[in-house]
Each structure stands twice: as structure tokens, then as C-alpha cells.
Amino acid sequence: MIDRINSNANIQSMLQTLKAYQNEAAGAPAGTSGVNTDSTGFLQAMQKTVNKVNDLQNNAQALSSAYERGEDVPLTDVVLGMQKSSLAFEATLQVRNKVLKAYDDIMSMPV
């Protein structure tokens, strides 16, 4: 655990480590600059994920409605579609909770 950051060298070392982690997460090779030249950022990734979850939920609803109308839809497909949409929603909810917790932790850090 980090006790205290009281020297400029420690701060610079931590900043370099954070930049290295950022580059690694972005897929950039080690030693490159921390500038993100990729057009997909966190916001676009979250939007794509939320859209996929929405598509899964719409698909599950459509399967359920078709089954209720008596169309030729296997019950297993309906249940699997509903489980997929439920699991995707729960995973997205957990990611949102983790992001909010991280934001809260950062905001409560002493400067």
C-alpha cells in the first residue's frame, strides 16, 4: 500500500507507471507517448456496449412476443435470449458501479 507521496521523484515515478499502464491498456507498445490517437475512446466503447445490450434485450423481447403469439419459436431460444439479455444487463450494471466507485474514490483523494 502507498503510505505517503512526499517527494517529486515518487510523484514522477508514479506518473510514468500510470502512463505505461494507460499505453498498455490502449494497446500501444511500451515507451510510446500517452497520446491516444485511436478514434475509439472510453465513451465510444461504452456506447457500443450499451447498444449491444439494448439489442440483446430487444431480441429477447421479440422472441418472447413471438412465442406468446404462438409462432414457431422454440422455448429454449426464448429462455436463452432472455438469459443472455439479463446477463449482459447485469454485467453492464456492475461495470457502471465500478466506474462510479472509482470516480468517487478519486474525488475523495486528498490533493
N, C-alpha and C positions, 0 to 999 in steps of 0.2 A: 504494500500500500504506500502511497506517496504521503510523506509526513509534512514537509514544507518545501515550498519553492522559494528560495531566498537568494539565489544568485542568477545573474544574467546568463551564465553558461548553462545552468539547468534549464532555464526557460528556452534558450535556443535549441538545446538538445531535444527537449520535448516537442518543439515546433517541427524540427526536422523529422522526428519519429512520426508525428501526425501526418506530415506531408507524404512520407513514404507509405503510410497506411492508405492515405487517400489515393495515391497513384496506383497502389496495388489493387484497391477496390475498383478503380476505374479501368483496370487492365493495362495501364501504362507500365513500361519497363522501369526498373529501379534506376534512380538517378536523373529522371526527366523532371521537367518543371511541373508544378502543381496546377497548371492551367488546363482546364477541361475544354478540349477542342471538339469533343464529341457533341453532336446536336441533341442527344438524348440525355436529359438530366433526371434528377430525382422526381421532379413534377411530372414529366412525361412518362416515366416508369410507373408512377402511382396512377396516373390517368389510364394507362393501358391496362393495368391490373384491375382497377375498378370497373372498367368497361368489360373485361373478360368475366369478372364475377357477375356483372349485370347480365351478360349474355347467357351465362350458365343458369341464372335464376329465371330468365325469360324462357329458356329452353325447357327447364323443369316445369314451369307453369303451363307451357304449351302442351307438353306430354301429358301432364295431369288432366288438363281440359279435354284433350283428345280421348284419353281413357274414359273419362266420365261421360263423354258423348257416345261412347260405345264403339269408337273407331278401332281398327285392328292395330292396337298398340300393346305390346307385351307389358304385363305388370312389372316385370323385372326392370325393363327400361325406364319406367316411371320412377320406381324406387331408386334406381341407380342415379338417375338425373337429379332427383331431389336430394340425395345424399351428397352428390358432387357439389351442388349449389350450396348446401348447408355447410359443408367442409370448407369451401372456398370463402364463404362469408365469415366464418369463424376465424380462419387464418388471417383474413384481411383485418378483422376487428382486433386481433392480437397484435398485428404489426402496427396498427394505429395506436393502440395502447402503449406499445414500447416506444414509439416515436414521441408521443406526448410525455411519457415518463422521462425520456432523455432530455427533451426540451425543458421540462420542469427542473430536472437536476442541473442543467446548465444555467438556467436562470437563477437558481438558488445558490450558485457558487459565489464565494466572496471574490471580489476583484482585487 
